Every structure is written in structure tokens, then in C-alpha cells.
Amino acid sequence: MGGSPTLLARSAVRPEIQALRAVAVGSVVLHHGWPAVAPAGYMGVDVFFVVSGFLITGLLLRQAQREGRISLRDFYLRRARRILPAAIATLAVISALTLLVVPQREWRQWFREIVASALYYENWQLAVDSQIPRRADLESTPVQHFWSLSVEEQFYLFWPLLLIAALWFATRSGSSSSTVVLMLVGVTTVASFVHSIALTAQDPNLAYFSTPARTWEFGVGGILAAVGERMSRRGARAGLRAAVSWAGLALIVVPIATFRAPESFPGFVVLLPVAGTLAVIWARMPEVAWSPARVAGLRPVQWMGDVSYSLYLWHWPIFMFVPYFTGVPSPPWLMVLLVGLSFAVAGLSKRFVEDPFRHGRRGLRLRPVFLLSGLAGMIVVIVGAGIVAPGIAGERPVACDRE
């Protein structure tokens, strides 16, 4: 992709979405590499949640409008083809490296979380661990970042069913399908937000990892998918949309760089990156000279958004394992090299692991056999981890860097 906003606006991939992905994953990487630079870089995950809610809801509603129904089979096969190959590869490498270079006293906890990550309940594993006094600090493991992927997968399980229920009710009652969808999604979103605020006041760790407390972030993206596109097309001027886009970016970047009270997160402060993400998506790529579209459309930004999933998967294991090879914590200069290595691995993963399954290269097609192959790969990881972990004695007190 080039840097021209006009050309990018015609692309099948929305460039502002790619730019948001780049900002999100960049924030997480900065937080893990240099926490002082991005003390709240974990808010990048909230950007991902809103983007996912927007894209998935839009995908499902367009299929319903086009075909008169939502196909769960097609949806879950697409999700499996998109998510499983890179995740399986990452977990397999982590499992092998754990056996090769990590002291056995660490294996029990690490393989517990590898299994939780392979089955996409890592968020609940961490939520439970945070309630146990000797584990409450949640010491880092190389798969801890899978908590957010677990939340997304759990969202993917129930969200299509919610939309199907709304469309079924609209058909049976003779109501407007768009009205029923918005009402049901809106009620779910508001209920989740209220729950998130109440739970944060009681137990921020539990609220942080809880799927019900995070669902509203996907929900607001879904609401924008249902109504925001029409609002945008109704003719907001390019200058206004450029201003909204800049304001949205500020709402994302400023709290990431300045917020230093993780004990009160998510709470109300998460509204800032969520609102910022919604603003950027709504504004799209306004064609005025001072629009952020010119920066968002740069090839490096678009490429970073394109590899964001693989970069998110691979950077943290790389950061975690290198000290086991060197024997010392990674100094700042080495962290720069590790970030470069993470980008290189992400690019290779995107090209040789993600793309062949996602885009049907090398004869790969959207067939159930590939879902079964992915599940088989996960089973291999789970069985291998299950064989190793139970035999390792000794639990350790645990502490971790929040995503």
C-alpha cells in the first residue's frame, strides 16, 4: 500500500484499521520493552478489542443481509484459519524452548499456562491465580499475553449466537432487524460496562481478565459497525473527520504514555482508548492535507498493522527467553535488537504461517480438515504439556507485568 489517502481509501483493507492495529501492538511492545516509555501500553489490547468487535459484527451483519442468515460453520472456520496456525506454531516453539532452556522448577506453572493458552482459557487461569495469595502477583510466563486472545476467542463463541438470536426474534415478531440487533447489542454492552465498573472497584485483577467485564469493548465496536458507517456516509466534512481522527489518536496515545495507576484499571479510564478507537474508525481516512491519513497510510505503518497478530504472539516469548540464554536481564541496547528480531519473526510468521492458511495459498482451502488439523496441533501441545507438567514438583510464588 502506498501513502496516498485516496488510493488507500479504495483498498479492500481499511488503512485506518491497520494503523490502529499498528498503534495497539506498538504500545504493547513498548510497554514490555520499556515500561517507563509506555507505562499503560497494555491499553493497546483495548484498541484490539474494539477493532475486533467492529470487524466481526460488520462481517456477520453483512452476511445476514446478503444471504439472509449467519453461517456459524463459515464463521468459525474463518476464525480457525485466521487464528490457529500462528498460535499453534508459537505454543509449540515455547513448549520446546521451555524444555530446553528453562529450569525445571518453572515448568509446572509454565506448562499449566501453555495448556490454558492452547484451550483459550488463559484469562480465567490468570484470574483464578490472582485470587490465590501465593500467586497473586502473577509472575510472567511466555504465554501470559494469550489472556487477551482467550477473551477474544470466548467473544467469538457467543457473539454470533447473540446476533442470530436477534435476527430470529426480528423475523418472528415482524420487527426491524437493525432495531432488534441494536437493542440487544446495546443492552449487552451497557450491562457489561456496568459490571466492569463495579468489578473494578471490588477486584481490579478479576475485572482485567474477565470476559464479561470486557465484552462491552467489543460491543461498542459492534454498535459502530451497525450504525456508524451510515453516520459517516451522511456527509461529515473531511475537515471534521480529520479533527475527530486526531482527537481519537490523542485519546489512545496520551493515556498510554501517562497513566500510572494500574490498580484502578480497567474502570472508567479505559473509556479513553475505547472512545479514541471508535473516533478513528468512524473518521476513516479524511482527505485533507493535515489529516493523520498521510501518516497512517505510510507503508511501514500499514505493514506493522498487517503483521500485528504475529508480532503480538512472538515478541513476548522472545523477550522472555533471551535472558535464559544470556543469563542476565536484557539491557536497553539488547531490547532494541530483540524488537528488531520480533519484527523479523513476525514478518516470517505472517508470510509462511498465517497467509498460506488465511488466503488459501499453496492449495489450502477453507475446509473442515484444516480446522481439524488445527485442533490436532493444539491437542499435541496440550498432551505434551500435560505429560510434562504433573511430574514437576514445587510451585513458586508468582508476579507479573500486566499486559
N, C-alpha and C positions, 0 to 999 in steps of 0.2 A: 504493500500500500504506500502511496505517496503522501505528501503533506498537504495536498490541495483539499480544502474543506468540501468543495463542490464535488470532486471525484469521490471522496470518501463517503459523502452522504449517499451515493448511489451504490455503495458496496453492500454485498449481502450481509457482511458482518458490521454491525453498528460500531463505528470507531469510538464513540464516547463510552460504550460499554467496555471496549478493550482498554481504553485509557483508565477507566475506573478499576479494572482488574489489575492494571499495572500499578496504580496508586496503592491498592489494597495489599498486593503481595509485597510491594516495595516497603510498605510500612511494617509488615510483619518481619521481613528480613532485617530491616534496620533495627527493629526492637530486639531481635535475637542477637544481632551482631554488636550493636552499640546502643544499649538501653538508654543511655543519657541523651542520645540524639532523638530518639522516638520513644519516650517513656510510656506512651499509650499506643504503641504500634499495633497492639492486639486489636484495636478498633478496626483494623483492616478487615478482620473477619466479619464485622458487622456490615461493611460495604459488600462483601461477597454474599452475605445472606440476602440483602435487599435485591441485589442483581439477580440472584437465583430465583427469588420469588417472582420478580418481574418476568424473567425469561420463561420459566416453567409455566406460569399461569397463562402468559400470552400464547405459548405453544399449544397448550391444552385447549384454550378457548378458540383458537384459530381452527384446530382440528374439528372441534364440535360444530363450528359454523360451516366448515367446508363439507364435512361428512355426516353431520347430524348426530355424531356420537364421539365419545372419547375412548380410544382403544388402550386398555391397560397393557395388553401384550406389547404393542408397539412402543408405548412409553417406557416400560421397564426394560425392554431390550435395548432401546436407545441409551437409556441411562447406564445399563451394564456395559455397553460397548464404549461409552464415554469414560466411565469411571474405573472399571475393574482392571484393565490391563496395566496401567501405570501403578495403581495401588498394589496389585499383586507383586509386580516387579520390585517396588520399594520395600514391601514387607519381607520378601524373600531375601533381598540383599541385607536388610537389617538383621534378619534371623541368622544368616551365615556369619556376618561380622560379629554379632554378639557372641557366638560360639567361639570365634577365632581370637578375639582380642579383649573381651570384657571379662573381668574376674567373676568366678562362679558365684560369689556372694550377691552379685547383681542379677543373676539370671532369673530368679524366681519372679521378681517384680517386673522385669523387662518382658519376659515371656507371657506373664499374665496380661500385660497391656498389648502385646502383639496379638494375642488371641482376641482381646476386646476390640482391637482395631480392625482385624480381619472380619469380625462379625458386626462391625459398626455399632458397638455399644460403648466405645471408649469414653464418651462423655459421661455415661452413667457410672462406669468404673471409677472415673476420677471424682465424680460427685459423691459416691459411696466412700471412697478413700478419704475425702476431705472431712468426713464426719467421724473418722477414727482418730483419736488423739495422736497416736504414734505415727500416723501417716498424713496428718492434717496439712503439713507444709508442702506436700506433693512435689517431691524431688523429681527433676527432669528425667525423662526417658526418651529414646529416639523416636517413639511413636506418639508422644503426647499430643502433638499437633493434629492427630487424627480425630480428636474430640469434635472439631468443627465439621469434619467430613461425616462423622457419625450423626450429628444433628441434621445435616443436610439430607442424608440418606433416610433418616426417620421422617423428615418432612416429605420426601418423595413418596414414601409409603402411604401416607394418609391424605395428602393434598388432592391428588386426582380423585380419590373417593369422595372427598368433600364437594368437589365441583360436579362430579357425576350425580351426587345426591341433589344438588341444587338444580341441575338441568332436568332431572327426573321429576322433581316437585313442580318445576315451572310447567312442564308438559302436562302433568296430571291435573294441575289446578288452572291451566289456561293463563297463567301469569307471564309477564315478560321475563325471558330467561336472564337477560342482563340485570334486571332489577333484583331477581332472586339471588343470582350469583353475588352481586354487590352486597346484598343484605347479609347473606350467610358468611361471606368472607369478612365483611365489616364487623359482624358480631364476634367472630372467632378472633379477629385481630385485636379488638378492644379488650376482650376477655383475657387474652394472652398478655397484653400490655399491663393491665391492672394486676394480673398475677405476678408479672415480672417486678413491678414496683414494690408490691407487698413482700415478695420473697427476698428481694434485695435487702430490704430493711431488716429481715429476720436472719438471713444467711446468704451473704453475697456469693460465696463459693458455689452453693447449690443453685442459686439463680444464674450464675455464669454458665454452668454446664447443662442446665435443664432445657430440654426441648420445648416443653410447654411455655417456659418463660422466654424463649427465643422465637417462637412461632410468629409473633406479631411483626418481627422484622421482615420475614418472608411475606407476611400478609400485606404490609403496606406496599411492597413491590408488586404484589398481585393486584391490589386495587389500582395502582397506576397503570398496570397493563390493561385493565378493563376500561378505564376512563381517561387516562392521561394522554393517550395518543390522540383521541378526538379533541381534547382540550388544546393540544399542541397544534393540531392542524387548523384549528379555528382562527388562526391568524395572529398569534402573538408576534410582535415585530422582532426582527433579528437582533436589534439593539437590546430589547428587554430580555430576550433569551440569553444573550451574551452576558448580561449583568447577572442573571439568575445562575448561569453556569459558573461564573467566577465566585459568586457568593456560596454556591454549593461546594466548590472545591475548598474554599476557606473553612466551611463548617466541618469538612473532613480533616484537613491538614492541621489547622490550629489546635484542636484538642489532642490530636495525636502527638504534637510536639510539646504541649504544655501541661496536659492533665497528669497529675501525680497522686491520685487518691484511688488506687485500685480496690481498696476495701469498700468503696461505695459504688463500684461498678458491677452490673450494668446500670441499674437505676435510671434516673432522668437524663444523665449526661449522654447516654447512648443515643438520645434523640438527635444530637448534633450530627454525628456522621451519617445516621439514617436519613435525616432531612437533607443533608448535603448530597447524598447519593441520589435521592429522589429528584432533587433540583437539577442535577447534571443530566440524568436520564430524560427528564421532561424537556429540558432545553435543547437536547440533541447537539447538533454541530452548527451553530449560528454563523452565517457567512458575513461577518463584519471584520474589519481589519484588526480590532483589538480583542477579538474573541479568543478564548482558550483553545478553540478548534485547531488553530495553527500549531500549537504545541502538542495537543492530543493526537493530531494526525501524523506526527513525525514517525518515521519507520521504527526507530528504536523503542518508542513508547508502544506502538501497535504490536511489535514483536514481543515485548515483555508481557503485554496483555495476553498474547496468543499462547505463551509458554507458562502462564501464571499457575496453572494447575500442577504441572510437573515441577515448577520452581518451588511451589509451596510444599509439595511432597518431599523433595530431595534436599532442600537447603538445611533443614533442621538435623536430619541424620548426619549430614556431612559435618556440621558444626559440633555435633555430639561425639562423633567417633574419632576425629582427628586428635584430640588430647590423649586418647588411649594409645595412639601410635607414637606421639611425641613425648608423652609422659608429663607434660606441663599444660596449664591453661593456654589457650591461643592468645598471643599478644595482638594488639591492634593491626600491625602490619600483616600478620598472617591472616587475620579475619578478612582483610581486603582480598587476599588471594583465594580464600575459601568462598567468598561471594562470587568471584570470577569462576571458580570451579563449579559452583552451584548453577550458575547461568549456563555453563557448557554442558553439564549433565542434563539440565532441564531441556536444552535445545535438542540433545540426542534422544532423550526420552520422548519428547514431542514427536520427533520425526520417525523414530524407529519402533516406538511402543504405542503411543496414542494414535497417531494418524493412520497406520495400517488397519486398525480396527474401526476407528471412528469414521473414516472416509471410504472404507471398502477397498483400500489398495491391496495389491497382490492377491486379488481374487477373494478377499474376505468380504462377506456379505452379512446383512442383518438376519441371522438365522438363530434359532434356539440353541444350536450346537455351540455357538460361541458363548452364550450365557452359561451353558453347562460347563464349558471349558474353563470359564472364569470362576465358576463356583468350585470346580475341581481344584483349581490353583489355590483358592482360599482354603479349601479343606486340607491340602498338603501343608500349607503354612500352619494351620491350626493344629493338625495332628502332630507335626514336628515339634511345635512349641509345647503341645500338651505332653509329649513324651519326655521332653527335657525338664520342664518346669517343676513337676511334682517331686522329682528326685532331688531337688536342690533345697537344702535346709537353710534356715536363717532368714528372717525378714529383717528389713532395715527401716530405720526411721526415714521418712521421705520428705523433699522441699522443692519447689519448682517455680520456675519462671512462668508466669501466666502468659498464655498466648495473647 
